[in-house]
Amino acid sequence: MSENQKEPQYKLRWSEELRDKVVESAKSHSRSINAEICKRLEESFEQDQNSFDQGYEAALNHAALAIAKVLSKKNVEWPEIQKTALFMLEEAKNIKKAP
């Protein structure tokens, strides 16, 4: 028994259509069906993280704009508004990186 065969195996219930798509994709990428499924699962997790990161960045930008609007209504000078917004963005990015 090979090393790979010792890993857990799972039965998969899927439609014939989906199986055919996976088989075709595996062939076109010169991979086994198992490797194709694993690759696609890994990519889906990466996409989830990328989507989260993009949403987080968009939220930060909206928050910075909101702060800039509030400060401008209080007659704060543009350089100070810019400095405050950039500081807020950097601090928020640091919070995200914290363990």
N, C-alpha and C positions, 0 to 999 in steps of 0.2 A: 504494500500500500504506500503510495507516495505521500510526501509531507502535506500537499494540498488536500488530499482526500481525508486527512485527519481533522480538518477544520469542519465546523458545523455545516450541515447541509439543510436546506429548507425546500419544501415542496412549494411550488408557486402555482396558484390558480390564475390563469390569465386567458384572455380571448385568443383565438387563433389569429385574428387580425394583428393584435399587439405582438404576438410571438413572431409573426411574419415580418413586422417592421423591425424588430430587434435583430432577427436573423439577417435581414438585408443590411442593416446598419453595421452589424458585426463583420459581415463579409466585406463591405466597402472600406472598413477600417482595418482589415486583416487582424481581427480579434476573435476570440472565442465568444460564444454567447454570454458566458459567465463574465468575462472581462468587459464586454460591452455593457452589461447591466451594472456592474460595479462602477465603471467609468461614468455612466450617466447618473448614478446615484451620487457619486462624489461631486459631480458638476452641479447637481441640484442643491447640495448643501452650500457650495461656493456661491451660487446665485442668490440663495437666501441671505447670506452674509452681505453680499454686494448690495442687495436691495435694502437691507437694513442700513448699511453705511450711507447709501444715497439718501434715504429718508431722513437719517440723522443730520446729514449735512444740510439738507433742504430746511429742516426745522431750525437749525442754528442760524441759517441765513435769514429766515423769516423773523426770528427773534432779534437778530441784529438790526434788521430794518425797523422793527417796531420800536426798539430802543432809540434808534436814530430819529424817528418821527417824534417820539416823546421829548427827546432832548432839544430838537429843533423848535418845538412849540414853546419850550422854556427859554428860547433865545440863547441857547448854548452855541458857541462858535463851531463852525464845521471841523476844524482840526481836532477839537476836543471830542466832538461826536464820533469822528473817525477813530480816534485813539480809544475811546470807550468801547465802541463796537468791536474793534479788532481785539482788544483785551478780552472781552466777553467770549468771542469766538475761540481764542486760544485756550482760555480757562476751561471752556466746555469740552474742547478736544482733549485736554489733559485729564479731565474727569472720565471721559470715555476710555482712555488708555489705562486708567488705574485698575489694579487687580480686584 
